[in-house]
Every structure is written in structure tokens, then in C-alpha cells.
């Protein structure tokens, strides 16, 4: 790995960084067929795709009881870590709960807003080449904090689903757990099957098949957002520890071969040292093959900016899922970057802390989505509605404005609905 200059990036190289697709578009056609089959054929289609894609025969799609039993199957230290993670995530998301409010105005208007949970939601918990009990916590806990009546979880099947994942799903408070992964799992949540209860909203991260499936069903069911493979951008100045920067790059690279990992610094020496650390440490990782593949992505690399303002401009355009700022003026730099899913400030705040236990949510927008929306939160599982009451004087004061605008729009009955209320006075 060699550092590259930001100023010397070709248009194609810049496109690779700023227009990250992670292969989602390439699988949309196949995903459309999978979703339609599950919608038509239900459980039978899920079992067929499970045999084809996962190499597993699933007798019972409902593994809720298995999740409950998994609590006794995991090591005590793992269970304790799961519970501490849940407690921290719950505390942070409880702080986000909005309160209903009402305001009375002097002119007879009483206006307010109230918040109510969605009644049924579905959470996708990834599996496959790794176990993700943390994603169970991040998806289920905010839903329970919001007061969702029924939380369903789908997670990829296996000859034995990882007990830590199942235990985390149960401990987090899920009501039902199903053994169904990939696009077929998303379709099952969206449309329901003989076994799987349909939901009103589907949330959670996943690979390109999951992301494409969420895009396919979102006309029929709400989704959180399209969250693709993991990504991190580290902003570093000459005070940064190259080993810590490299460690954060490698940590996200081990998620997925399509993960995007980037460091941008104004220091040639730091850039070179980061590359050396990455090259030395990557082969030592247990998931070295996945790490190496991610490092070779066109959207990954170590870049040198001519100044920190140039590095900040790059970060703002990149709109990272995870933004790590390892620099002396970290808060000042963060103030200049508005497009970010979650920010991590300082040497002792690795992205992994947010992935597991600091309390913030790790289900975050990728592929530049941070330019338009934020990550999973308590609000994801709430609906808001407005409430209003007008006194007679309040409506009388508004009547001319309302009737004038209604008639300007050609909606005479709207105007009449106001006048009717004052016919007795006339």
C-alpha cells in the first residue's frame, strides 16, 4: 500500500471514492426474482433459497425458543458483555425519547405534537461469515425503547446459528426470531409467510443482497435506509498515532470484502507510517483474506492532503458512515464536517467502541447517505402526529385567511366549511 495525493486523484479515482455502490446495482435483478418468489410462495421459497444460498436444510423457520435457550449456552463473560452493551445502548436511546407537547397561543389556537410507536417492526441481523450479536442489540433495543408492540428478527440460517447472536436477540427483547437470511429474509418480513409475521417497517444492516432487497420492498413497507458494507474515514494530523489509525482501518476492513477504508492526512510521514502499519498488521488478522480484499478496493486507500482544510473538504464530500478524527483540533475539525453518520474523536475512541458498547447506534448510512439522513435511533420506530384545537375566536380570526386561500385554489367547499360554523351569528 502506498499513499496517494488527494490533488493527483484522477476523475475515475475520485468517482470510486465518492460514488460507492458496493455491488448493489449488479444484484438487483436477481433480488427482484427472490423477493417475488417469497411473496408468492412463502415458507417454501425461503427453504429453497436457504438450500441454494446457505447450504442448510431448515425444518423450522421459527427459532424463538432456540434464542431463549441460547442464553444458557453462551459463556458467562459473553453474556455479561451482551448485557452491558444492551444497558448502554438502552440508556443512550432512552435519552432520545421525545415528549408529547402542546402550546396555547393568545389568539385561540392550541397546537401540539404527539409521538407513538409503530406497532410491528422487523430487524435484520447479519450472519454468514461472522456473528453479529451487536447488530441484534443495535436494532432491537431502540425498538423496545420506543415501545414497539412486536419486534421480529430474521437472521441467516446455519447448521447451528451462533448462540451469542441468538442470546443477544433474546436479551435485547425481540418477540419472534426467524431463521431466514439475505434477500429472502427481508422479503419475509415485508410480506409475511405462513410462519413469519409481516411488519410495517424493516431495519438493519446487511450485504449487497440485503440492501438490494430493502430497495425492492420499500414501496410496500417502510425501511430505515439502504445500509451497505461498512466504511470508515480517518482524518489525521501530524500528532496522530499511525498504529491507531491503521488499527481502525483494519477493524472495518474485516467486515466485508466490499468495505471501504480511508485515511486522509496532511502529513506525508504519518501517511507513510500508516501504510507500513497496515501492511505489517493485515496478514496477522484472523480474517486476513477479507481484510486484504477490502484494502484493495478502489474506494480504499491512504491519502495525503496539501492541508487539513483540503482533508476536511474530502471528508465532507465522502460523507463517511464512521468518521474518526485523530488530530489535535478534533472538535474544531468536526465542526467543519456536517456529513457524517457517527463521529469518533481522539486516540482513545476507536470505532469498535461504538460498534459494541459505548451506547451509540452502529446502524448508520453508507455510500454517502449521511448527506441526507442519520443512523438508526429511537425516532426510527416512532410516528409523529399533530393535534390542534381552535376556539370560536381562534377560528374567527383565521377565517378570512382560510377562505381567501381556499377560494384562490378553487376549493369552495373548504371555504364553506369555515363559514358554516358562523351561520348562526349572521
N, C-alpha and C positions, 0 to 999 in steps of 0.2 A: 504494500500500500504506500502510495506517495501523495504528499499534499498537492493540491491544485490551487491556483489563484482564482478567486471569485471573478476578477476582472477579465480573466482569459477564457472563461467558460464559453463554449460555442452556443449558438441558439439551440441546437439539439440537446446539449448537456443541460442547459438551463431548463428546457422543457421537461427533461427527465426528473429534475428536482421539483419543479413547480406544478406539474400535471400528472401526479402519481395516480395510476389506475390499479396497479397490483393484480392485473389479470382478470378483473371482474367482468369487463365487457366481453371477453373471449368465451365465457361460460354461460352467458345469458340465455342463449338458445336452448342449451341442454337443461338449464334450470327451469325454463318455462315448461318444458315437457314433464319434468319431475313434479313440479307443483300441480300441473293439471291432472296428472295421474293420481296423485294423493287426493286431490279434491274430488275426483270421480270414484276412486276405488278404496279410499280409506286405509284401514289397517293392512289389507293385502298388499297394497302398493308399498307401504312402509317396510313390510317384511321383505319384499322382493328387492327393494333398493338397499336394504341393510345387508342382505346376502351378497349383492353385487359390489357394493362400495366398501363395506366393512368386513366382509367375510365372516359374518356372525349370523347364526340362526337365533332369532328372538322368539321365544314361546309366549312370553307375557310382556307387553309393552309397558304396563303399569308397574313401576318398581318403587312405589311409595313406601311399602312395607320394608323393602330392602334398604332404602335410605335410612329408615328408623333404626334398623338392626346394625347399620354400619357405624353408628355412634359407639357401639361397644366393641367394634372390630379394629378401630384405629388406635394407635399408640396414645398413651396419656398426654405426651408432650405435644403431639399433633392436635389433639382435641383441645388442649389448653390454648394453643396458638389460634385455632379457629375461633374459639370463644372470645379471646381478647380482640381479634380482628373485628368480629361482629359487634362487640361492645363499642369500639372506637368509631366504626362506621355508623352505628346507630346514633351515637352521641352527636356526630357531625351532622347527620341528616335530620335529626330531631330539631336542631337549631335552625333548619331551613323551613320548618312548618309555618305557613302563613296563618294569620288570624283573620276571621271574618271582620269586616268593618262597615260602619255606617256613619255618614256625615249629614247633619242637618244644616240647610242653608237658610238665611234670613228671609228669602223670598218664597218659602213654602215648598222647596224641594228637599226630599230626603233620599239620598243616594248611597248605595253601598255595594260591596262585593263579598261573595262567599266562595268557599273552596270545598269541593267534595271529591273523594277518591273515585277512580274508575273501579267498576265492580269486579272485572275479571282481566287479568293480565298474564302474559306468558313471558318467561325468561329463558333465553338460550344460554346454556353453559357449555363452553367448548370442551372438547376432549381430544381424541385422536392420538397424536404423537406425544402429548403431555397431559397432565391432570391439572385442572384449574379450579380447585376449591375456592380460590379468591374471587373468581368471577361469579360463583354462586352467591357469595356474600354481597358483592357489589350490585348484583341485580335484584336479589330477593329482599335484602334488608330495607332499602329505600321504599319498596312497595309496601312492606308491612308497616313502616313508619307512617306512610301516607294513609294507611287504613284500608288498603285494597282487600275486598272480601275473599277473593280466591286467587292465589298465585300458583300457576302451573309452571313447571320446569321441564324442558327437554334437554337431554344430554346424549352424546353419541354412545352407541352400544359397544360392548366388548364381551369377551367370554366372562370377564369379571370387571364390571365398572369400578374404577378406582374408589375404594372405600372412603378416602379422605374427601373426594368430591361429593359423594353421596351424603356423608356425615355433615358436611358444610351446608348442603342444600336443606337437610332436615333442621339443623340447628338454626339456620337463618330464618326459618318459619314458612317454608313452602308448604302448600296444601296438597299438591299432587306432583309426582315425578314420573316422567316417561322416558323410555329408552328409545330415542329417535334422534339421529344427528343430521347434520348437513341441511340441504335444501328441503328434504322430506320432513325434517323436524319443524322447520319454520312453517311449511305448508300445513302440517298437522295442527299447529297452534292457531293458524289463521282461519282454517275452515272446519276443524274438528273432524274426528273419525268415530268409529264405533267405540273406541277406548278413550281417545284424547278429547278433552273438553275445549271447545273453541273459546277464544278470548277476544277482547276488544282492542288490545294493544300488545305488540311484540317488541321486546327489547333484548339487548345483549350483543356482545361482540362475536366475531367468527371469521372463518376464512372466506375466500372469494365466493365459494358456493353459497354460504350463509348470507353474505352481503347481497349477492345477486338475487337470492330468494326473497329477502326483505324488500328489495326494489320491486320485485314481481308482484307481491301481495299487497303493497301499500295503498292500492286503490280500493281494497276491500276491508282492510284493517289498519289501524294506526300503527306506526313504528316509531322508535326513538329517532334513529338516524342510521345512515349507512356507515358502519364502522369496519374498515378493512384491517389488513395486517398492521402490527404495531410500528410506531415510528418515534424517533427521538431526535431532537436537535439540541446540541450543547453549544452555548455561547461562552467562550473562554478568553480571558485576557492573559497577560504575561505572569499573573500571580497564580494561575490555575495549576493544579497538580495533574500532570499528564496521565498518571496511573489511574486517578479517579475518573478523568474524562474517558479514558479507554474502557474502564470497567463499566461505565454507563452505556457506552456504545455496544459492548459485547452482551450486556444483560438484555437489551432489547433485540439484538440480533438473534438470540437463541429462541425467540418466539416462533419465527416463521422464516422460510427462505425468501419470502417476499417482503420481509420487514425492511424499513428504511432507517438508516442510522447516519447522522451527520454531525460533524463538529465544525464550527466556524470560529476562527481566532484571528486576532491582529498580530500574533506573534509567530514568526517563522520557526523559532526554536521550539515553542510549545507544539505547533503542528507536527513538526518532525518527530518530536518525542512521543506524541500521541500515536502516530503511525507505528513507531517502533514498539510501543507497549501493546498495541493491538496485534501486531504480527507475532509477538512473543507469547501473548496470553491466549490467543484464539485456539491454537492447537491443543491447549490444556483443558479446554472446556469439554464437559461430557457430551454436549450437543454440538461438537465441533463442525460436523458436516453442515448442519443448519446455519450455524454462525458464519461459516465461510461463504455459503451461498448468499446470505443477506449482505455481507460485506462487499460482494461482487456486483450487487445491484447497481444499475445506473443512477438510482436515487440515493445511493450511499456514498460517503466519502469524507475526507478531512480537507477543509478549505481554508485558505488564507485570505483575509480581507486587508485592504490597504489601511483601514482604520476601524474602530469599533462602530462608528456611525454606519459604515458600509456593512458591517456584520449584522447590525440591527435591521437594516433595510432588507437584507437577505432573510432574516428570521421572520420579519413581518410578512413578506411575500410567501414564505414557506408555510406559515400557519401550522406549526407543529402540534401533534397530539400531546407530546411531552416536551416541554422546554426546560432544559437545565441551564441555569446561569451560574457559572463558576468564575466569578470575577469580583474584583474589589468593590465596584459600584453596582452590585447586583440589583438593588431596588431601583436605582436610577435607570438602569438598562431596562428593567421590566416595565417601568412607566412608559417607555417608548415602544413597547411591543403590545399591541392590543389583540392580535390574532394568535391565540394560544388556547389549547384545551386545558392543560394543567401546568403550572409553573413550579419549579423546584429551585430554591435559592441556596447557594452555598455548598461548600465541600461536603458537609455532613448531612445533605439532604438528597440521597440517591433516589432515582425514580422508583426503585424497588420498594422504598418505604411507602410510597403512595399506592403501589401495586397491591400491597398486602395489609398494612396495618396502621398507617397514620390517621386514617379516618376519611380522607377524601375519596372520591369515586374514581376507579380506573377505567370505566367505560366512557370513552372520550371520542370526539370527532377526529377522523383521519382524512388524508387526501385533501387537505385544505379546508375541510368543513368548519374549522374554528373561525373562519372568516364570517360565518353566518349563524352559528349556534354553539352552545356549550355542551358539556357532558351530562351523563345521567345524574339525576338529582331527585329529591323528594317531589319537586314540581312536575317531573316527568309523569307521575302517577296521579296527578290531581287535575280536576277540571275546575274552571272558574266561571261563575255566572254573576251578572249584575242584578241588583234589586233596586227598585225605585218606588217612591210614593209621593204623590203631589197633593197638596191641599187645594181647596177650591181657589184660593187666591193665587197659589202657585201656578195652576193651570191657566187661570185668567191672565196672569202676567205673560205667559208663554203663548197664548192663543193666537195672537196676531202673527208672531214669528212662524208658528207651526202652519197655520192656514195659508199664509203667503207662500211659503216654500212648497207646501203640498200642491197648491194650485199651479205654481210655476212648473212643477213636474207633471202636471196633468192628472193628478190623483185626487179627484174631487171628493171621493168618499173619505179619504184621510182627513181632509179639512172638515167635512161634515161631522166626523166622529168627535171633533172638539166642540163644534158649535152646538151639537145636540145636548151636551151636558149643561148648557146655559139657556136652553129654550124657555124654561120657567121664568127666568129673570126678564126675558124680553116680553 
